[in-house]
């Protein structure tokens, strides 16, 4: 991953329009404190009349012809379907302040003839653990010449290790988003969501100028509403998590993992 921020970089002085391309290593925010009072903020059910929702587990389109990669792209769909079979009451909840922000962003996009499509929000911890294990094994298989520590680093660019770090999607404050034209056409970002390769990075030079502009349009808009992005995943944004706290130079974060 290019542009990794390490401990010796004073990224408080880096402008957001540059910082958005940087991958902040998980280890760098372990010194943050949790705000236990704010962590009690209630969950609210998202209104599908206010924002478009098309969950991963309702996707059935294969977007590449590499069966191994397609299996990884669809892995979350499969694991979530298993979870839903056991938990039919699972629904679209976010922290109240995150939900309000999402509605605001979507309202802005609609004024520009686009709209957001929400793909995933809360990810159950048991699903997170299964995804991490399987994606790590995939990376290990695809990078046989690399030592295990480097395989691990490649893995956590795309999914947090729930056994070591706070996984954003297990806290109800991270979302994966797609952007559509008003007539329901995808805005061309090239790589599908959950594509576990460097072409999903904002720094990639393997996409067209138009695709780069589209990714930056989504990213810059989300940053303007005080979300933080993840440079290794053009679709991932968060609010008030450890990554967000470091991105905006805060000393504490507010949300803790929650079991469904």
C-alpha positions in Angstrom: 0.0 0.0 0.0 1.4 3.4 -1.0 1.4 6.4 1.4 1.3 4.6 4.7 1.2 7.0 7.7 3.5 5.8 10.4 4.1 7.1 14.0 6.9 9.5 12.9 4.6 11.4 10.5 2.9 14.6 11.9 -0.3 14.1 9.9 -2.1 16.8 11.9 -0.4 19.2 9.5 -1.3 17.3 6.3 -4.3 18.9 4.4 -7.3 16.6 4.0 -7.1 16.8 0.2 -3.7 15.1 0.5 -4.4 13.0 3.6 -7.3 11.2 1.9 -4.8 9.3 -0.1 -3.0 8.0 3.0 -3.6 4.7 4.6 -3.5 5.1 8.4 -2.1 1.9 10.0 -4.2 0.3 12.6 -1.5 0.4 15.2 -1.3 4.2 15.1 -4.6 4.8 16.8 -4.2 2.3 19.7 -3.3 5.2 22.1 -6.7 6.9 21.7 -9.2 7.0 24.5 -12.8 6.0 24.3 -15.5 8.5 25.3 -17.8 6.1 27.4 -20.6 8.7 27.7 -20.9 9.4 24.0 -20.6 5.6 23.4 -24.2 5.3 24.8 -25.6 7.1 21.8 -28.7 5.3 20.7 -29.2 3.3 17.5 -31.8 4.3 14.9 -33.4 2.3 12.1 -32.6 3.8 8.7 -35.6 4.7 6.6 -35.5 3.2 3.1 -37.8 6.0 2.0 -35.0 8.5 2.8 -32.0 6.6 1.4 -31.5 3.9 -1.2 -30.5 0.5 0.3 -29.2 -2.4 -1.6 -27.5 -4.8 0.7 -24.6 -7.0 -0.3 -26.5 -10.1 0.4 -29.0 -9.2 -2.3 -26.3 -8.8 -4.9 -26.0 -11.6 -7.4 -23.9 -10.1 -10.2 -20.4 -11.5 -10.8 -18.3 -8.5 -11.8 -15.1 -10.3 -12.8 -14.3 -13.6 -14.5 -11.7 -14.7 -12.0 -13.5 -17.3 -9.8 -11.2 -16.8 -6.8 -11.7 -13.1 -6.7 -15.4 -13.4 -7.4 -15.6 -15.8 -4.4 -14.0 -13.2 -2.2 -16.2 -10.4 -3.6 -19.3 -12.5 -2.8 -17.9 -13.8 0.5 -19.7 -11.2 2.6 -23.0 -11.9 0.8 -22.7 -15.6 1.7 -21.7 -15.1 5.3 -24.4 -12.5 5.9 -27.0 -14.8 4.4 -25.9 -17.5 6.9 -26.2 -14.9 9.7 -29.7 -13.8 8.5 -30.9 -17.3 8.5 -30.2 -17.4 12.2 -31.2 -13.8 12.9 -34.2 -12.9 10.7 -34.8 -9.7 12.7 -31.5 -8.1 11.7 -32.1 -4.7 10.1 -30.5 -1.4 9.2 -29.4 0.3 12.3 -26.8 3.1 12.7 -25.8 5.4 15.5 -28.2 8.4 15.5 -25.5 11.0 14.5 -24.2 8.8 11.7 -27.7 8.2 10.3 -28.3 12.0 10.3 -25.1 12.6 8.5 -25.9 10.0 5.9 -29.3 11.6 5.2 -27.5 15.0 4.8 -25.0 13.6 2.3 -27.6 11.9 0.3 -29.6 15.1 0.1 -26.6 16.9 -1.3 -26.0 14.2 -3.9 -29.6 14.3 -5.0 -29.3 18.1 -5.6 -26.5 17.1 -8.0 -28.6 14.4 -9.7 -26.9 11.5 -7.9 -27.8 9.5 -4.9 -26.1 7.2 -2.4 -26.7 3.5 -2.1 -26.0 1.9 1.2 -24.4 -1.5 0.9 -23.5 -2.4 4.4 -23.5 -0.8 7.9 -23.2 -2.9 11.0 -21.3 -6.2 10.5 -21.9 -8.8 13.2 -18.7 -9.8 15.0 -19.0 -13.4 14.0 -19.2 -12.4 10.4 -16.2 -10.1 10.7 -14.1 -13.0 12.2 -15.1 -15.4 9.3 -14.3 -12.7 6.7 -11.0 -11.9 8.1 -9.9 -15.5 8.3 -11.0 -16.3 4.8 -9.5 -13.1 3.2 -6.2 -13.7 5.1 -6.1 -17.2 3.6 -6.8 -15.8 0.2 -4.0 -13.3 0.5 -1.7 -16.0 1.7 -2.5 -18.1 -1.3 -2.1 -15.2 -3.7 1.2 -14.0 -2.2 3.2 -17.2 -1.5 6.5 -15.5 -1.8 5.8 -13.0 1.0 6.5 -13.5 4.7 3.4 -13.9 6.9 3.7 -10.4 8.4 3.5 -8.8 4.9 0.5 -11.0 4.0 -1.1 -9.8 7.2 -0.5 -6.2 6.3 -2.1 -6.7 2.9 -5.1 -8.3 4.5 -5.8 -5.5 7.0 -5.8 -3.0 4.2 -9.2 -4.5 3.3 -10.5 -5.9 6.5 -9.8 -5.2 10.2 -8.5 -8.0 12.4 -11.3 -8.3 15.1 -8.9 -10.2 17.4 -6.4 -7.3 17.5 -8.2 -4.1 16.5 -11.6 -2.5 16.7 -13.3 -3.4 13.5 -15.3 -0.3 12.2 -18.3 -2.2 10.9 -18.8 -4.0 14.2 -19.7 -0.7 16.0 -22.5 0.8 13.9 -20.5 3.8 12.8 -18.9 2.7 9.5 -20.7 2.3 6.2 -19.9 1.0 2.7 -21.4 3.1 0.0 -21.9 3.2 -3.7 -22.9 6.1 -5.9 -25.6 6.0 -8.6 -26.8 8.4 -11.3 -30.4 9.5 -10.8 -31.6 7.0 -13.4 -30.2 4.1 -11.4 -26.9 3.6 -13.4 -23.8 3.0 -11.4 -21.3 5.8 -11.3 -18.2 4.2 -12.8 -15.6 3.4 -10.1 -14.2 0.4 -12.0 -13.6 -2.0 -9.1 -16.6 -3.6 -7.4 -17.0 -3.1 -3.7 -15.0 -5.7 -1.7 -12.5 -6.1 -4.5 -9.4 -7.2 -2.5 -6.7 -5.8 -4.7 -4.7 -2.5 -5.1 -7.0 -1.3 -7.9 -9.5 -0.5 -5.1 -7.0 2.1 -3.7 -7.5 5.8 -4.3 -3.8 5.9 -5.2 -4.1 3.3 -8.0 -2.9 4.4 -11.5 -4.7 1.5 -13.2 -8.0 3.2 -13.8 -9.1 6.0 -16.1 -9.1 9.7 -15.3 -12.9 9.6 -15.2 -12.9 6.8 -12.7 -10.4 8.6 -10.6 -12.6 11.7 -10.7 -15.7 9.7 -9.7 -13.9 8.2 -6.7 -12.7 11.5 -5.6 -16.1 13.1 -6.1 -17.5 10.6 -3.6 -14.6 10.9 -1.2 -14.4 14.7 -1.2 -18.1 14.9 -0.7 -18.0 12.6 2.3 -15.0 14.5 3.8 -16.9 17.7 3.4 -19.5 16.2 5.7 -16.8 15.2 8.2 -16.6 11.5 7.4 -13.2 9.9 7.2 -12.3 7.7 4.2 -10.2 4.6 3.9 -7.6 5.1 1.1 -7.5 1.3 0.4 -11.2 1.1 -0.2 -12.9 3.8 -2.2 -16.4 2.8 -0.8 -15.7 2.8 3.0 -16.4 5.8 5.2 -16.7 6.3 9.0 -17.7 8.8 11.6 -16.3 9.1 15.2 -14.3 5.8 15.0 -10.6 5.5 15.8 -9.6 6.0 12.2 -11.8 9.1 12.0 -10.3 10.4 15.2 -6.7 10.2 13.9 -7.8 11.6 10.5 -9.2 14.7 12.1 -6.6 14.8 14.9 -8.9 14.0 17.8 -7.8 12.5 21.1 -10.7 10.2 21.6 -13.2 8.1 19.8 -16.8 7.3 20.7 -17.9 3.9 19.6 -17.2 0.4 20.8 -17.9 -3.0 19.2 -21.4 -4.3 19.8 -22.7 -7.8 19.5 -26.0 -8.2 17.7 
